[in-house]
Amino acid sequence: MKKEFNFTIIILIVALIIFLSYNFYINSEINLFENNEIPEIAYVNLQEVYNVHPAKKRAEEKIDNLARDMEAELNEMVEDLDGQDQQDLLESHQIELNRKEQQLVEEILININQVINKLAEKKEIRLVLDKEQVVYGGYNLTEDVINYVEENINLEEDFEIEIDALQE
């Protein structure tokens, strides 16, 4: 009977220690954000930031215009070509259009990375990951990046997408 009583006491003590440790962990994590302290590791949903970036719409418009121009040029050129030559010309135009679209996307992503670097430095964050790579933890920097982009990116002055430079 005494051994069972000692065993029960030990189990209760271990359970109490686990409970207190867990409670301390949860409270310290909550307090971390309540005191506006930002952890050294953050993450950003790059897709979300890209989707709201003001240059995205302009890039889409420019690539659509370029695609229409290329299509008109292609229609003129294919009239005198046979089936295989038409197919080859179509494929080369599609490859060129994809290359230019990729360059426009890269320009926007470079700008997003510059914003992330600036905010991370300001907030003393040492590591920023893409949200897709995070399972748990870290500070969500996405809204901060979106707010900065919306407030500070002036398409006319700061971020001109040059599609003419792509038409090499």
C-alpha positions in Angstrom: 0.0 0.0 0.0 2.8 2.4 0.9 4.6 1.6 -2.5 1.4 2.5 -4.4 1.0 5.7 -2.4 4.7 6.7 -3.2 4.2 5.8 -6.9 1.0 8.0 -7.0 2.8 10.9 -5.4 5.7 10.6 -7.9 3.2 10.5 -10.8 1.4 13.6 -9.5 4.7 15.5 -9.0 5.8 14.7 -12.6 2.4 15.7 -13.9 2.6 19.0 -12.0 6.1 19.7 -13.3 5.0 19.0 -16.9 1.9 21.2 -16.4 3.9 24.1 -14.9 6.6 23.8 -17.6 4.0 23.9 -20.4 2.2 26.8 -18.8 5.4 28.7 -18.4 6.3 28.0 -22.1 2.9 29.2 -23.3 2.9 32.3 -21.2 6.4 33.3 -22.2 5.4 33.0 -25.9 2.3 35.1 -25.4 4.2 37.7 -23.4 6.8 37.8 -26.2 4.2 39.2 -28.6 2.3 41.2 -26.0 5.5 43.2 -25.2 5.9 43.9 -28.9 9.1 42.0 -28.9 9.7 40.4 -32.2 11.6 37.1 -32.4 14.8 36.8 -34.4 13.1 34.6 -36.9 10.3 35.7 -39.1 8.4 34.5 -42.2 6.7 36.2 -45.2 4.0 34.9 -47.5 5.8 35.9 -50.7 2.8 35.0 -52.9 0.5 37.2 -50.9 2.9 40.1 -51.1 3.5 39.6 -54.8 -0.3 39.5 -55.5 -0.8 42.9 -53.9 2.3 44.6 -55.2 1.3 47.6 -57.3 3.8 46.7 -60.0 2.2 43.3 -60.6 -0.8 44.8 -62.4 1.4 47.0 -64.6 3.6 44.0 -65.4 0.6 42.0 -66.4 -0.6 44.8 -68.6 2.7 45.2 -70.3 3.1 41.4 -70.9 -0.4 41.3 -72.3 0.4 44.2 -74.7 3.6 42.5 -75.7 1.8 39.2 -76.4 -0.8 41.0 -78.6 2.1 42.7 -80.5 3.9 39.4 -80.9 0.7 37.7 -82.0 0.1 40.3 -84.8 3.7 40.0 -85.9 3.5 36.2 -85.9 0.3 36.2 -87.9 2.0 38.3 -90.6 5.0 36.0 -90.7 3.2 32.6 -90.8 1.3 33.3 -94.0 4.2 32.3 -96.1 5.4 29.3 -94.0 4.5 25.7 -94.1 3.2 23.7 -91.0 6.5 22.8 -89.3 8.0 26.2 -89.9 4.9 27.8 -88.4 5.1 25.6 -85.4 8.8 26.4 -84.9 8.1 30.1 -85.2 5.2 29.9 -82.7 7.4 28.0 -80.2 10.2 30.5 -80.5 7.8 33.4 -79.9 6.3 31.6 -76.9 9.7 31.0 -75.4 10.6 34.6 -75.9 7.3 35.8 -74.3 7.9 33.5 -71.3 11.4 34.8 -70.9 10.2 38.4 -70.8 7.4 37.5 -68.4 9.9 35.8 -66.1 12.2 38.9 -66.1 9.2 41.1 -65.1 8.4 38.8 -62.2 12.0 38.7 -61.1 12.1 42.6 -61.0 9.1 42.6 -58.7 10.6 39.8 -56.5 13.8 41.7 -56.2 11.9 44.8 -55.0 10.0 42.6 -52.5 13.3 41.2 -51.2 14.7 44.7 -50.8 11.6 45.7 -48.7 12.0 42.5 -46.6 15.7 43.2 -46.0 14.9 46.8 -45.0 12.2 45.8 -42.6 14.2 42.9 -41.1 17.1 45.1 -40.4 14.9 47.8 -38.9 13.1 45.2 -36.6 16.4 43.4 -35.9 15.2 40.1 -37.4 18.1 37.9 -38.2 16.4 35.3 -40.4 13.3 35.6 -42.7 11.9 32.6 -44.4 9.2 32.1 -47.0 6.0 31.0 -45.2 5.9 27.8 -47.3 9.0 26.7 -45.4 7.7 27.3 -41.9 5.8 24.7 -39.9 5.6 26.5 -36.6 6.8 29.6 -34.9 8.4 32.8 -35.9 7.0 36.3 -36.5 4.7 36.8 -39.5 6.2 39.8 -41.3 3.8 39.6 -44.2 1.5 42.4 -43.2 4.4 44.7 -42.4 5.8 44.1 -45.9 2.4 44.6 -47.5 1.9 47.9 -45.6 5.4 49.1 -46.5 4.8 48.3 -50.2 1.4 49.9 -50.3 2.6 53.1 -48.5 6.1 53.5 -50.1 6.2 52.1 -53.6 5.5 54.8 -56.1 5.2 53.2 -59.6 6.0 56.5 -61.3 9.1 57.3 -59.4 10.4 54.2 -57.7 9.4 51.2 -59.8 9.3 51.6 -63.5 9.0 48.3 -65.3 11.0 48.6 -68.5 9.6 46.2 -71.1 11.5 48.0 -73.8 14.8 46.8 -72.3 13.4 43.3 -72.6 12.8 43.6 -76.4 16.4 42.9 -77.2 
